[in-house]
Protein backbone atom coordinates (compact mmCIF):
# COMPACT_ATOMS: atom_id res chain seq x y z
CA UNK A 1 0.00 0.00 0.00
CA UNK A 2 1.37 3.41 -1.01
CA UNK A 3 1.17 6.18 1.59
CA UNK A 4 2.90 9.10 -0.09
CA UNK A 5 1.79 12.71 0.15
CA UNK A 6 0.43 13.15 -3.39
CA UNK A 7 0.10 16.94 -3.23
CA UNK A 8 3.77 17.16 -2.30
CA UNK A 9 4.63 14.67 -5.03
CA UNK A 10 2.98 16.78 -7.69
CA UNK A 11 4.56 19.96 -6.36
CA UNK A 12 7.92 18.26 -6.79
CA UNK A 13 6.94 17.47 -10.37
CA UNK A 14 9.64 15.78 -12.38
CA UNK A 15 11.82 15.39 -9.28
CA UNK A 16 9.37 12.67 -8.25
CA UNK A 17 8.03 11.29 -11.50
CA UNK A 18 10.14 9.10 -13.73
CA UNK A 19 10.22 7.64 -17.21
CA UNK A 20 7.36 8.69 -19.45
CA UNK A 21 6.00 11.01 -16.76
CA UNK A 22 9.12 13.16 -17.10
CA UNK A 23 8.77 13.10 -20.87
CA UNK A 24 5.26 14.48 -20.57
CA UNK A 25 6.36 17.16 -18.12
CA UNK A 26 9.07 18.28 -20.55
CA UNK A 27 6.60 18.83 -23.40
CA UNK A 28 4.82 22.14 -23.85
CA UNK A 29 1.52 20.38 -23.23
CA UNK A 30 1.42 22.08 -19.83
CA UNK A 31 3.27 25.23 -20.87
CA UNK A 32 1.11 27.13 -23.32
CA UNK A 33 3.44 30.13 -23.45
CA UNK A 34 6.24 28.17 -25.14
CA UNK A 35 4.07 26.91 -28.01
CA UNK A 36 2.12 23.71 -28.45
CA UNK A 37 3.51 20.30 -29.36
CA UNK A 38 1.46 17.21 -30.09
CA UNK A 39 1.53 14.29 -27.72
CA UNK A 40 1.13 10.71 -28.90
CA UNK A 41 2.27 8.27 -26.22
CA UNK A 42 1.32 4.85 -24.91
CA UNK A 43 1.57 3.98 -21.23
CA UNK A 44 2.32 0.26 -21.01
CA UNK A 45 1.63 -1.79 -17.90
CA UNK A 46 2.87 -5.09 -16.51
CA UNK A 47 6.19 -6.73 -15.69
CA UNK A 48 7.52 -10.08 -14.52
CA UNK A 49 8.91 -8.36 -11.43
CA UNK A 50 6.23 -7.47 -8.85
CA UNK A 51 7.96 -4.34 -7.51
CA UNK A 52 8.61 -3.04 -11.01
CA UNK A 53 5.06 -3.91 -12.04
CA UNK A 54 3.63 -1.82 -9.17
CA UNK A 55 6.05 1.02 -9.91
CA UNK A 56 4.96 1.12 -13.55
CA UNK A 57 1.27 1.07 -12.59
CA UNK A 58 1.73 3.88 -10.08
CA UNK A 59 3.83 5.99 -12.43
CA UNK A 60 1.24 5.67 -15.20
CA UNK A 61 -1.59 6.58 -12.83
CA UNK A 62 0.36 9.69 -11.80
CA UNK A 63 0.72 10.65 -15.47
CA UNK A 64 -3.06 10.51 -15.88
CA UNK A 65 -3.55 12.42 -12.61
CA UNK A 66 -1.08 15.10 -13.67
CA UNK A 67 -2.75 15.60 -17.04
CA UNK A 68 -6.18 16.03 -15.43
CA UNK A 69 -4.68 18.40 -12.89
CA UNK A 70 -3.65 20.74 -15.71
CA UNK A 71 -7.05 20.99 -17.38
CA UNK A 72 -8.02 24.59 -18.08
CA UNK A 73 -11.64 24.45 -19.20
CA UNK A 74 -13.27 21.02 -19.39
CA UNK A 75 -12.87 17.34 -18.56
CA UNK A 76 -15.30 14.80 -20.01
CA UNK A 77 -15.17 11.26 -18.57
CA UNK A 78 -16.85 8.20 -20.10
CA UNK A 79 -16.36 4.96 -18.14
CA UNK A 80 -18.19 1.72 -17.25
CA UNK A 81 -17.42 2.21 -13.54
CA UNK A 82 -15.69 4.76 -11.33
CA UNK A 83 -14.11 3.33 -8.19
CA UNK A 84 -10.90 5.38 -8.34
CA UNK A 85 -10.75 7.70 -5.33
CA UNK A 86 -7.43 8.97 -6.70
CA UNK A 87 -8.92 10.32 -9.93
CA UNK A 88 -12.19 11.33 -8.24
CA UNK A 89 -10.30 13.57 -5.83
CA UNK A 90 -8.30 14.99 -8.74
CA UNK A 91 -11.45 15.85 -10.71
CA UNK A 92 -13.05 17.51 -7.70
CA UNK A 93 -9.88 19.51 -7.01
CA UNK A 94 -9.73 20.73 -10.62
CA UNK A 95 -13.44 21.60 -10.57
CA UNK A 96 -13.23 23.54 -7.31
CA UNK A 97 -9.85 25.25 -7.69
CA UNK A 98 -9.73 25.81 -11.43
CA UNK A 99 -13.42 26.28 -12.19
CA UNK A 100 -13.14 23.49 -14.77
CA UNK A 101 -16.41 22.03 -16.05
CA UNK A 102 -16.56 18.27 -15.41
CA UNK A 103 -19.04 15.91 -17.08
CA UNK A 104 -19.12 12.19 -16.26
CA UNK A 105 -21.04 9.44 -18.03
CA UNK A 106 -21.10 6.08 -16.25
CA UNK A 107 -22.92 2.77 -16.60
CA UNK A 108 -25.51 2.05 -13.91
CA UNK A 109 -24.14 -0.15 -11.12
CA UNK A 110 -24.52 -0.98 -7.45
CA UNK A 111 -21.43 0.98 -6.42
CA UNK A 112 -22.14 4.71 -6.27
CA UNK A 113 -19.51 5.72 -3.73
CA UNK A 114 -17.83 8.32 -5.94
CA UNK A 115 -21.05 9.39 -7.64
CA UNK A 116 -22.40 10.71 -4.33
CA UNK A 117 -19.05 12.46 -3.86
CA UNK A 118 -19.34 14.11 -7.29
CA UNK A 119 -22.93 15.16 -6.67
CA UNK A 120 -22.01 16.80 -3.37
CA UNK A 121 -19.35 18.84 -5.16
CA UNK A 122 -21.49 20.05 -8.05
CA UNK A 123 -20.10 17.80 -10.79
CA UNK A 124 -22.50 16.74 -13.54
CA UNK A 125 -23.07 12.98 -13.80
CA UNK A 126 -25.33 11.00 -16.13
CA UNK A 127 -26.05 7.31 -15.60
CA UNK A 128 -26.64 5.07 -18.59
CA UNK A 129 -29.48 2.54 -18.29
CA UNK A 130 -28.30 -0.99 -17.43
CA UNK A 131 -29.62 -2.61 -20.63
CA UNK A 132 -27.42 -0.30 -22.74
CA UNK A 133 -24.02 -1.50 -21.63
CA UNK A 134 -21.41 1.27 -21.59
CA UNK A 135 -17.93 -0.12 -22.26
CA UNK A 136 -16.12 3.07 -23.29
CA UNK A 137 -13.19 4.03 -21.06
CA UNK A 138 -11.75 7.41 -21.97
CA UNK A 139 -11.50 10.99 -20.78
CA UNK A 140 -11.08 14.20 -22.75
CA UNK A 141 -9.21 17.23 -21.45
CA UNK A 142 -10.05 20.69 -22.84
CA UNK A 143 -11.82 19.21 -25.88
CA UNK A 144 -13.60 22.42 -26.83
CA UNK A 145 -13.41 25.30 -29.29
CA UNK A 146 -10.58 24.64 -31.77
CA UNK A 147 -9.20 21.64 -29.82
CA UNK A 148 -5.77 23.29 -29.80
CA UNK A 149 -4.81 21.99 -26.37
CA UNK A 150 -7.17 19.01 -26.23
CA UNK A 151 -5.92 15.62 -25.08
CA UNK A 152 -7.59 12.21 -25.04
CA UNK A 153 -6.67 9.59 -22.42
CA UNK A 154 -7.92 6.17 -23.49
CA UNK A 155 -8.05 2.96 -21.45
CA UNK A 156 -7.07 1.69 -17.97
CA UNK A 157 -8.38 4.64 -15.95
CA UNK A 158 -10.22 3.19 -12.95
CA UNK A 159 -7.34 2.53 -10.54
CA UNK A 160 -6.03 3.87 -7.23
CA UNK A 161 -2.63 4.55 -5.73
CA UNK A 162 -3.16 1.50 -3.50
CA UNK A 163 -4.65 -0.58 -6.33
CA UNK A 164 -2.57 0.10 -9.41
CA UNK A 165 -2.93 -1.62 -12.76
CA UNK A 166 -0.61 -4.64 -12.75
CA UNK A 167 -2.07 -6.27 -15.86
CA UNK A 168 -0.58 -6.36 -19.34
CA UNK A 169 -2.47 -3.31 -20.50
CA UNK A 170 -2.12 0.11 -22.11
CA UNK A 171 -3.32 3.70 -21.84
CA UNK A 172 -3.15 5.88 -24.95
CA UNK A 173 -2.42 9.60 -24.59
CA UNK A 174 -3.03 11.63 -27.74
CA UNK A 175 -3.65 15.19 -28.83
CA UNK A 176 -4.30 14.05 -32.42
CA UNK A 177 -7.26 16.22 -33.39
CA UNK A 178 -8.96 13.55 -35.51
CA UNK A 179 -9.04 11.15 -32.56
CA UNK A 180 -10.06 13.78 -30.01
CA UNK A 181 -12.87 15.13 -32.18
CA UNK A 182 -14.24 11.64 -32.86
CA UNK A 183 -14.26 10.82 -29.14
CA UNK A 184 -15.85 14.19 -28.35
CA UNK A 185 -18.66 13.45 -30.80
CA UNK A 186 -19.15 10.03 -29.22
CA UNK A 187 -19.13 11.48 -25.71
CA UNK A 188 -21.75 14.06 -26.68
CA UNK A 189 -23.86 11.36 -28.35
CA UNK A 190 -23.82 9.24 -25.20
CA UNK A 191 -24.34 12.27 -22.96
CA UNK A 192 -27.32 13.48 -24.99
CA UNK A 193 -28.88 10.00 -24.99
CA UNK A 194 -29.87 10.63 -21.37
CA UNK A 195 -32.16 13.65 -21.17
CA UNK A 196 -31.72 14.53 -17.51
CA UNK A 197 -29.19 14.21 -14.75
CA UNK A 198 -30.04 11.02 -12.92
CA UNK A 199 -29.63 10.18 -9.28
CA UNK A 200 -28.24 6.79 -8.29
CA UNK A 201 -30.88 4.30 -7.13
CA UNK A 202 -29.61 4.61 -3.57
CA UNK A 203 -30.51 8.31 -3.52
CA UNK A 204 -33.92 7.67 -5.05
CA UNK A 205 -34.75 5.03 -2.44
CA UNK A 206 -33.68 7.35 0.39
CA UNK A 207 -36.06 10.04 -0.86
CA UNK A 208 -39.10 7.73 -1.01
C-alpha positions as CSV (number, residue, x, y, z in Angstrom):
1,X,0.0,0.0,0.0
2,X,1.4,3.4,-1.0
3,X,1.2,6.2,1.6
4,X,2.9,9.1,-0.1
5,X,1.8,12.7,0.1
6,X,0.4,13.1,-3.4
7,X,0.1,16.9,-3.2
8,X,3.8,17.2,-2.3
9,X,4.6,14.7,-5.0
10,X,3.0,16.8,-7.7
11,X,4.6,20.0,-6.4
12,X,7.9,18.3,-6.8
13,X,6.9,17.5,-10.4
14,X,9.6,15.8,-12.4
15,X,11.8,15.4,-9.3
16,X,9.4,12.7,-8.2
17,X,8.0,11.3,-11.5
18,X,10.1,9.1,-13.7
19,X,10.2,7.6,-17.2
20,X,7.4,8.7,-19.5
21,X,6.0,11.0,-16.8
22,X,9.1,13.2,-17.1
23,X,8.8,13.1,-20.9
24,X,5.3,14.5,-20.6
25,X,6.4,17.2,-18.1
26,X,9.1,18.3,-20.6
27,X,6.6,18.8,-23.4
28,X,4.8,22.1,-23.9
29,X,1.5,20.4,-23.2
30,X,1.4,22.1,-19.8
31,X,3.3,25.2,-20.9
32,X,1.1,27.1,-23.3
33,X,3.4,30.1,-23.4
34,X,6.2,28.2,-25.1
35,X,4.1,26.9,-28.0
36,X,2.1,23.7,-28.5
37,X,3.5,20.3,-29.4
38,X,1.5,17.2,-30.1
39,X,1.5,14.3,-27.7
40,X,1.1,10.7,-28.9
41,X,2.3,8.3,-26.2
42,X,1.3,4.8,-24.9
43,X,1.6,4.0,-21.2
44,X,2.3,0.3,-21.0
45,X,1.6,-1.8,-17.9
46,X,2.9,-5.1,-16.5
47,X,6.2,-6.7,-15.7
48,X,7.5,-10.1,-14.5
49,X,8.9,-8.4,-11.4
50,X,6.2,-7.5,-8.9
51,X,8.0,-4.3,-7.5
52,X,8.6,-3.0,-11.0
53,X,5.1,-3.9,-12.0
54,X,3.6,-1.8,-9.2
55,X,6.1,1.0,-9.9
56,X,5.0,1.1,-13.6
57,X,1.3,1.1,-12.6
58,X,1.7,3.9,-10.1
59,X,3.8,6.0,-12.4
60,X,1.2,5.7,-15.2
61,X,-1.6,6.6,-12.8
62,X,0.4,9.7,-11.8
63,X,0.7,10.7,-15.5
64,X,-3.1,10.5,-15.9
65,X,-3.5,12.4,-12.6
66,X,-1.1,15.1,-13.7
67,X,-2.7,15.6,-17.0
68,X,-6.2,16.0,-15.4
69,X,-4.7,18.4,-12.9
70,X,-3.6,20.7,-15.7
71,X,-7.0,21.0,-17.4
72,X,-8.0,24.6,-18.1
73,X,-11.6,24.4,-19.2
74,X,-13.3,21.0,-19.4
75,X,-12.9,17.3,-18.6
76,X,-15.3,14.8,-20.0
77,X,-15.2,11.3,-18.6
78,X,-16.8,8.2,-20.1
79,X,-16.4,5.0,-18.1
80,X,-18.2,1.7,-17.3
81,X,-17.4,2.2,-13.5
82,X,-15.7,4.8,-11.3
83,X,-14.1,3.3,-8.2
84,X,-10.9,5.4,-8.3
85,X,-10.8,7.7,-5.3
86,X,-7.4,9.0,-6.7
87,X,-8.9,10.3,-9.9
88,X,-12.2,11.3,-8.2
89,X,-10.3,13.6,-5.8
90,X,-8.3,15.0,-8.7
91,X,-11.4,15.8,-10.7
92,X,-13.0,17.5,-7.7
93,X,-9.9,19.5,-7.0
94,X,-9.7,20.7,-10.6
95,X,-13.4,21.6,-10.6
96,X,-13.2,23.5,-7.3
97,X,-9.9,25.3,-7.7
98,X,-9.7,25.8,-11.4
99,X,-13.4,26.3,-12.2
100,X,-13.1,23.5,-14.8
101,X,-16.4,22.0,-16.1
102,X,-16.6,18.3,-15.4
103,X,-19.0,15.9,-17.1
104,X,-19.1,12.2,-16.3
105,X,-21.0,9.4,-18.0
106,X,-21.1,6.1,-16.3
107,X,-22.9,2.8,-16.6
108,X,-25.5,2.1,-13.9
109,X,-24.1,-0.2,-11.1
110,X,-24.5,-1.0,-7.5
111,X,-21.4,1.0,-6.4
112,X,-22.1,4.7,-6.3
113,X,-19.5,5.7,-3.7
114,X,-17.8,8.3,-5.9
115,X,-21.0,9.4,-7.6
116,X,-22.4,10.7,-4.3
117,X,-19.0,12.5,-3.9
118,X,-19.3,14.1,-7.3
119,X,-22.9,15.2,-6.7
120,X,-22.0,16.8,-3.4
121,X,-19.3,18.8,-5.2
122,X,-21.5,20.0,-8.0
123,X,-20.1,17.8,-10.8
124,X,-22.5,16.7,-13.5
125,X,-23.1,13.0,-13.8
126,X,-25.3,11.0,-16.1
127,X,-26.1,7.3,-15.6
128,X,-26.6,5.1,-18.6
129,X,-29.5,2.5,-18.3
130,X,-28.3,-1.0,-17.4
131,X,-29.6,-2.6,-20.6
132,X,-27.4,-0.3,-22.7
133,X,-24.0,-1.5,-21.6
134,X,-21.4,1.3,-21.6
135,X,-17.9,-0.1,-22.3
136,X,-16.1,3.1,-23.3
137,X,-13.2,4.0,-21.1
138,X,-11.8,7.4,-22.0
139,X,-11.5,11.0,-20.8
140,X,-11.1,14.2,-22.7
141,X,-9.2,17.2,-21.5
142,X,-10.0,20.7,-22.8
143,X,-11.8,19.2,-25.9
144,X,-13.6,22.4,-26.8
145,X,-13.4,25.3,-29.3
146,X,-10.6,24.6,-31.8
147,X,-9.2,21.6,-29.8
148,X,-5.8,23.3,-29.8
149,X,-4.8,22.0,-26.4
150,X,-7.2,19.0,-26.2
151,X,-5.9,15.6,-25.1
152,X,-7.6,12.2,-25.0
153,X,-6.7,9.6,-22.4
154,X,-7.9,6.2,-23.5
155,X,-8.0,3.0,-21.4
156,X,-7.1,1.7,-18.0
157,X,-8.4,4.6,-15.9
158,X,-10.2,3.2,-12.9
159,X,-7.3,2.5,-10.5
160,X,-6.0,3.9,-7.2
161,X,-2.6,4.5,-5.7
162,X,-3.2,1.5,-3.5
163,X,-4.7,-0.6,-6.3
164,X,-2.6,0.1,-9.4
165,X,-2.9,-1.6,-12.8
166,X,-0.6,-4.6,-12.7
167,X,-2.1,-6.3,-15.9
168,X,-0.6,-6.4,-19.3
169,X,-2.5,-3.3,-20.5
170,X,-2.1,0.1,-22.1
171,X,-3.3,3.7,-21.8
172,X,-3.1,5.9,-24.9
173,X,-2.4,9.6,-24.6
174,X,-3.0,11.6,-27.7
175,X,-3.6,15.2,-28.8
176,X,-4.3,14.1,-32.4
177,X,-7.3,16.2,-33.4
178,X,-9.0,13.5,-35.5
179,X,-9.0,11.2,-32.6
180,X,-10.1,13.8,-30.0
181,X,-12.9,15.1,-32.2
182,X,-14.2,11.6,-32.9
183,X,-14.3,10.8,-29.1
184,X,-15.9,14.2,-28.3
185,X,-18.7,13.4,-30.8
186,X,-19.1,10.0,-29.2
187,X,-19.1,11.5,-25.7
188,X,-21.8,14.1,-26.7
189,X,-23.9,11.4,-28.4
190,X,-23.8,9.2,-25.2
191,X,-24.3,12.3,-23.0
192,X,-27.3,13.5,-25.0
193,X,-28.9,10.0,-25.0
194,X,-29.9,10.6,-21.4
195,X,-32.2,13.6,-21.2
196,X,-31.7,14.5,-17.5
197,X,-29.2,14.2,-14.7
198,X,-30.0,11.0,-12.9
199,X,-29.6,10.2,-9.3
200,X,-28.2,6.8,-8.3
201,X,-30.9,4.3,-7.1
202,X,-29.6,4.6,-3.6
203,X,-30.5,8.3,-3.5
204,X,-33.9,7.7,-5.0
205,X,-34.7,5.0,-2.4
206,X,-33.7,7.3,0.4
207,X,-36.1,10.0,-0.9
208,X,-39.1,7.7,-1.0
